[in-house]
Amino acid sequence: MIERAFVGRVAELATLTATFTAPETPWLLLVEGPAGIGKSRLIAHFAHTAPCRVLTVTGTEDAQLQPRYLAEDIAEQLADFAAEDDANPDRGRRDGADARSGVAPPRGETVRDRPVRVSAGGGLIGRHGEPAFPRGGQVPSGAEVLADVESARVLRAGLGAAETLLVVDDVQWADSESLRVLAFLIRNRPRRGFRLLLAYRDGGCPPVLARLLRAPRVRSVHLRVPPFTEAEVDGLLPGETRARRARLFSASHGNPLYLSLLAALPDPELERTLRGENPDPASDDYAAVDRTIRAELAELPGTQRTVAQAAAVCGVPPDLELLGTTAGLPEQAVADALDGLVRRGVVVLGAGTVTFVHPLVRTAAYRSAGPGWLTMAHRRAAQALRARDAPMPARAGQLEHAMLGRDEVAGAELRQAAAQVIADAPAASARWLAIAQRIAPSTAAPLADAVALGRALLLSGAATRAGETLDAAAATPGPHQLEALLLAARCARMLGRVDQARSLLARAADLPRRAGDGPVQLELAILEMQDHQDAEGQARLNALFGSAAIEDPAVRAAATALRGIGFLADGRLRAAEQLYPICDQALTALDDLGFREVVHAVPAFGWCAYFLDHDAAGLVHLERAIRVSRRYGRTYAIAELHTVRAYSLAKLGRLDDAIAAADDATAAATTFHYPDLLAFAGAIKLRTLQLTAPPDLVAAQWHAVAALPRPAMRWWRQVVDTTLADTARAMNLPLPDTPPLDRRPGPLHPTHLARAAHAAIADGDLATAADLVRRAEAACGGALATSVDPVVRVPTACGGAADLPTADALLGPMEIVHAGAGEAGSADDLLGPTTAYGEAGEAGSVADLHAPTMAAGTGAAEAGSVADLHAPTMAAGTGAAEAGSVADLHAPTMTAGTGAGKVGTAADLAEPDLEHELFRGSQVGSAAMARADYAAAIGDLAAAARAAELARVAFTRAGMVVNAAQADLFAGIVAGRRGDFGAATSRFASARAIFIAAGAHRLVAETTSAQRRLAGSRPVTGADALTRREREVADLAARGHSNKDIAALLYLSPRTVEDHLSRVLRKLGLTGRAGIARRLDELDSTPA
């Protein structure tokens, strides 16, 4: 178990610390709480800061029978202090009044001058006849009478020799004589501000001490240590993902010990523990549990330990009869042991059953038993459950650990139990089926057994074992073959074996359909569409919609989601948009049991939502699917669900959540051997880290993704390759092969074209860029306007000139003609209930969809961001914040690449004849940003401003707040170039606020740099003009005077001169004295 930082406990520490603030504050401090709640750590932290000497002793159960062991520990520590004082006479001991308490002993009197004697009535009295142990007139009970009064007096004297805090932790384990000593100290408080802190478990305050709390002179404070809050858990486990911290917080009930032990477990063992399953005996992940909880349980009296172990074996909360049978003990002995276990806080009793206080305690109790005893206990429990006709899963849970030989009855029970739980607990189902095949192999239908086992293994995420189990059934004709082929194909797909999956699917497609195979046909359609066999998948879906199987609500919901993806693949965007709410409602209407059956289809719905800009609604279903998958053991689907969720979160600007989701996807893909998803999930994390993380972390993630095998699925591979190439350009990393620009339109076709346009602009090939921008906007559903000047003359690198289209000549002055409409619409009109077209297989990375400033397209030599061209402070990648010069912000044109000619001569890509539907805001925003980039490159700043504003509106309507802010940042840079410094400042402020809220630290830095560049380019006039004193300092500095000379001439301090000069340089947009004279001349020549 890792030692973690001390967090929280502010109120509790304040309560304890306050006892040192005044003479009349409480001096008896009682700290109570359950085991593991953090009492000892709180006390240690308090003791470390206490302004006095501190003695700490701890009670232990195994020493309870040793008389006076705690009192002797206190005496030993006092002796150590005395020895230190003798060795260091100047260490600061004081004999008079204590500075804090103000209490002084009578002159010349010591403890030994006040003898204690026994009265005739048995009471203890002092030399003047007063009770030595004043208790409000009460006489000490027999339990409180000390066996050695003189030793107690010596101990009291030692504790009163200097201001002392005595800490007794786990006082519930104190021996009886030490308790009498503590009671003596409470009745006779030592001098010099003595304080006593007693810590004990819930209800564990010894009665002999509890009775004294009512005594008149005992000022006490009782502190109950509460569980951690969620915020404190975040501080304790900063390295965990947010989702895992929330899971650990819920599972630990805020108990710090349980929290740390659970955090040390890998996810599979964590889930086993929380489900109440027996721990894996071969696992080495329970070392921390063994050192803590198991070690304490080992100290239990024999019968109590046996009963605790038997309760762990029973699994479900057992009744007294089952517990006695499992333990092999009579019921009375079990009842007596339970009393002790309840007192110790090991178990609780309720509703006639026994329950452990936490699943970790059950795990520790189970691990404390020997393997032979466990085997016999499981056998006894199984026989008892069979005798009372208990449910099959309860019997199977015992039989699997009973070391069975040939047993037909047990085999039948295991098969029945496996069939009952496969939907909820496929891993348990797989274990029981495997045991059943061993102890009672089927002779009638061995292949049916293999299919059942293969299905259970696949659902639990064991794709490799599932594929091996299914091989024979998939190769043998019969009623089981179709399902076996389908399951084997899914195994092959998860393992990245695309060719094998395709071959298995082809064989399955040739088999005749059977009644009741709707779910099988649905699975087959999913795999066909994942393999880009869109026509075959749609035909299968059409047949499914025409069959009786579609009446099943779960089948209908999943088939509808797949049909939506099919419409996207066919370019039927209007149909996909219309189908989306139907699918949304169908999934919402399913209860968790129905939803459980279609979690594998929810990723398809998630991608539909992603392509159609319904990300927020899609996330609701994705998160529900993750919860249901975990609850019912459908682990094979979790990795892909987290991946889609990561892409949607990043698109919506929830950057930290996106990184956490990508980490969850990676962990699940690693656990369940889904290699294709490792690189795909890593790509979105890489994209997001570029906005949030320092360069070393970005580079590390790039190398991690680059080292992974590429996904077999085509569009996943395209996303990974593009992300690696874009990041490599931005960060000067080794450039991998760049995927070519796909010529077929898809849901993200405008973004692909826009990214290629940015790359062409970065290369200086403005003619190609103009063509790509036109095509990107046309793909969004627009039409060219003809009422604008069609060309602008731009000099080329070789000394000639080329005619390039003006930005407005591409599609008109920011007017988009709607398909089927007769008039141009506004920016907001463009973003109504529109749809996207193309095939789902063209989905790109987050940058493909909505961040043209994050990535370059094919053939770009530099990072193809808008910022790379006009706002060096926006350049993708780290280290670009200082690129360029002030002139970069004001250059009216950019040089076209060699060979650039008229737009009409630019090489055209073949455009498919698809229906023209307006894209959602994500695509319109990408195309608009490409137009803004092109317009700024040719100096058409008015068109650049209009395009940037359209992009901002489009991204905002799509919920893409970070991209909208990037458009604002670009618009601010354009405004600065146009001399509208007020608008530029406003845009920068708006963008900066969003970047800060989103955690986009790199973009915050880029905005800061853009603001500085704006300040440096702004003429000093009006409110920004130099003050009289600043002008005097500037004139003298321009003449070459040093700061010291200026201070002497103007009768100022050198520091004041330095401050004035700093303001002068800022207002003049300079970084040093060299340009002051020139800027002053410019200022003087500017008309007032």
Sequence and secondary structure as in RCSB ss.txt:
>XXXX:A:sequence
MIERAFVGRVAELATLTATFTAPETPWLLLVEGPAGIGKSRLIAHFAHTAPCRVLTVTGTEDAQLQPRYLAEDIA
EQLADFAAEDDANPDRGRRDGADARSGVAPPRGETVRDRPVRVSAGGGLIGRHGEPAFPRGGQVPSGAEVLADVE
SARVLRAGLGAAETLLVVDDVQWADSESLRVLAFLIRNRPRRGFRLLLAYRDGGCPPVLARLLRAPRVRSVHLRV
PPFTEAEVDGLLPGETRARRARLFSASHGNPLYLSLLAALPDPELERTLRGENPDPASDDYAAVDRTIRAELAEL
PGTQRTVAQAAAVCGVPPDLELLGTTAGLPEQAVADALDGLVRRGVVVLGAGTVTFVHPLVRTAAYRSAGPGWLT
MAHRRAAQALRARDAPMPARAGQLEHAMLGRDEVAGAELRQAAAQVIADAPAASARWLAIAQRIAPSTAAPLADA
VALGRALLLSGAATRAGETLDAAAATPGPHQLEALLLAARCARMLGRVDQARSLLARAADLPRRAGDGPVQLELA
ILEMQDHQDAEGQARLNALFGSAAIEDPAVRAAATALRGIGFLADGRLRAAEQLYPICDQALTALDDLGFREVVH
AVPAFGWCAYFLDHDAAGLVHLERAIRVSRRYGRTYAIAELHTVRAYSLAKLGRLDDAIAAADDATAAATTFHYP
DLLAFAGAIKLRTLQLTAPPDLVAAQWHAVAALPRPAMRWWRQVVDTTLADTARAMNLPLPDTPPLDRRPGPLHP
THLARAAHAAIADGDLATAADLVRRAEAACGGALATSVDPVVRVPTACGGAADLPTADALLGPMEIVHAGAGEAG
SADDLLGPTTAYGEAGEAGSVADLHAPTMAAGTGAAEAGSVADLHAPTMAAGTGAAEAGSVADLHAPTMTAGTGA
GKVGTAADLAEPDLEHELFRGSQVGSAAMARADYAAAIGDLAAAARAAELARVAFTRAGMVVNAAQADLFAGIVA
GRRGDFGAATSRFASARAIFIAAGAHRLVAETTSAQRRLAGSRPVTGADALTRREREVADLAARGHSNKDIAALL
YLSPRTVEDHLSRVLRKLGLTGRAGIARRLDELDSTPA
>XXXX:A:secstr
         HHHHHHHHGGGSSTTS  EEEEE  TTSSHHHHHHHHHHH SSEEEEEE  GGGTTSTTHHHHHHH
HHHHHHHHHHHH TTS    SS TTT     TT  GGGS  EE TTS EE TTSSBSS  TT    GGGS S HH
HHHHHHHHHTSS EEEEEETGGG  HHHHHHHHHHHHS  TTT EEEEEE TT   HHHHGGGGSTT  EEEEE 
    HHHHHHH TTS HHHHHHHHHHHTT HHHHHHHHTS HHHHHHHHTT    TT  TTHHHIIIIIHHHTTS
 HHHHHHHHHHHHH S   HHHHHHHHT  HHHHHHHHHHHHHTTSEEEETTEEEESSHHHHHHHHHTS HHHHH
HHHHHHHHHHHHTT  HHHHHHHHTTS   S HHHHHHHHHHHHHHTTT HHHHHHHHHHHHHHS  SS HHHHH
HHHHHHHHHTT HHHHHHHHHHHHHS STTHHHHHHHHHHHHHHTT HHHHHHHHHHHHTS   TT HHHHHHHH
HHHHHTT HHHHHHHHHHHHTSGGGGSHHHHHHHHHHHHHHHHHTT HHHHHHHHHHHHHHHHHS HHHHHTTGG
GHHHHHHHHHHTT HHHHHHHHHHHHHHHHHHT GGGHHHHHHHHHHHHHHTT HHHHHHHHHHHHHHHHHTT H
HHHHHHHHHHHHHHHHHS HHHHHHHHHHHHTS   SSHHHHHHHHHHHHHHHHHHT           S  TTHH
HHHHHHHHHHHHHT HHHHHHHHHHHHHHTT     SS  EEEEEBTTS EEEEE HHHHHSSS EE TT SSEE
 HHHHTSS    S GGG   HHHHH GGG   TT SS   HHHHH GGG SSTTGGG S GGGGT S   B TT 
  GGGS              HHHHHHHHHHHHHHHHHTT HHHHHHHHHHHHHHHHHTT HHHHHHHHHHHHHHH
HHTT HHHHHHHHHHHHHHHHHHT HHHHHHHHHHHHHHHHHS   GGGS  HHHHHHHHHHHTT  HHHHHHHH
T  HHHHHHHHHHHHHHHT SSGGGHHHHHHHHHHS  
